[in-house]
Amino acid sequence: MLALTLEDFMVELNDGSIKNVGPKNKSATVKLFDVDAAEAREFGDKRVKLVFEDEDDNEVQVSLFPEDVRKIVDDIEALEDDSPVFE
């Protein structure tokens, strides 16, 4: 299940074209639940792309620098040691 929250989002649809309306203070939050597939792969010369997909073919891609990936790996290792999720 993909949940998308858009804040202060307004666009104009005119003859099939989408145009920003109002100030440029828009923001979005995306959540993907019940992930069926996850992978990491190279993205360009300096980043790692994490790709997550659910059974409905909703997909979220995240591009990170290697130091950010290492931080996530450290967080997961800490969870493995301390969290009942990994029991």
C-alpha positions as CSV (number, residue, x, y, z in Angstrom):
1,M,0.0,0.0,0.0
2,L,1.3,3.4,-1.0
3,A,0.4,6.4,1.1
4,L,1.1,9.8,-0.4
5,T,0.6,13.0,1.6
6,L,1.0,16.4,-0.2
7,E,1.1,19.6,1.7
8,D,0.2,23.0,0.3
9,F,-0.2,21.4,-3.1
10,M,-2.0,23.2,-5.8
11,V,-1.6,22.9,-9.6
12,E,-3.4,24.2,-12.6
13,L,-4.5,21.7,-15.2
14,N,-5.0,23.4,-18.6
15,D,-5.2,21.5,-21.9
16,G,-3.4,18.5,-20.5
17,S,-0.5,20.5,-19.0
18,I,0.2,20.8,-15.3
19,K,1.5,24.1,-14.0
20,N,2.5,25.0,-10.4
21,V,0.1,27.5,-8.8
22,G,1.0,29.5,-5.8
23,P,4.2,29.6,-3.7
24,K,6.9,27.0,-4.0
25,N,6.4,25.7,-0.4
26,K,5.0,22.3,-1.3
27,S,6.2,19.2,0.5
28,A,5.3,15.5,0.3
29,T,5.6,12.3,2.4
30,V,5.5,8.9,0.8
31,K,5.1,5.7,2.8
32,L,5.1,2.2,1.3
33,F,3.8,-0.7,3.4
34,D,3.8,-4.4,2.8
35,V,7.0,-4.3,0.7
36,D,7.4,-7.5,-1.4
37,A,10.8,-6.7,-3.0
38,A,13.8,-4.6,-2.0
39,E,17.1,-4.1,-3.6
40,A,20.2,-1.9,-3.5
41,R,22.2,-1.0,-6.6
42,E,24.7,1.6,-7.9
43,F,23.3,4.9,-8.9
44,G,25.7,7.1,-10.9
45,D,29.3,7.3,-9.7
46,K,28.7,8.2,-6.0
47,R,25.4,6.9,-4.8
48,V,23.4,3.8,-3.9
49,K,19.8,3.5,-5.0
50,L,17.4,1.6,-2.7
51,V,14.3,0.3,-4.5
52,F,11.2,-0.9,-2.7
53,E,8.1,-2.4,-4.4
54,D,4.8,-3.8,-3.1
55,E,2.5,-6.4,-4.6
56,D,0.5,-3.7,-6.5
57,D,3.7,-2.6,-8.3
58,N,3.9,0.6,-6.3
59,E,7.6,1.6,-6.2
60,V,9.7,3.9,-4.1
61,Q,13.3,4.7,-5.0
62,V,15.7,6.4,-2.6
63,S,19.2,7.6,-3.6
64,L,21.8,7.8,-0.8
65,F,25.5,8.6,-0.5
66,P,27.5,5.6,0.9
67,E,27.9,7.2,4.3
68,D,24.1,7.4,4.7
69,V,23.8,3.8,3.7
70,R,26.4,2.8,6.3
71,K,24.4,4.7,8.9
72,I,21.3,2.7,8.0
73,V,23.3,-0.6,8.2
74,D,24.5,0.5,11.7
75,D,20.9,1.2,12.7
76,I,19.7,-2.2,11.5
77,E,22.6,-4.0,13.3
78,A,21.6,-2.2,16.5
79,L,18.0,-3.4,16.0
80,E,19.2,-6.9,15.5
81,D,20.9,-6.7,18.9
82,D,18.2,-5.0,20.9
83,S,14.8,-5.3,19.2
84,P,12.2,-8.0,19.5
85,V,11.5,-7.5,15.8
86,F,14.5,-9.7,15.0
87,E,13.7,-12.5,17.5
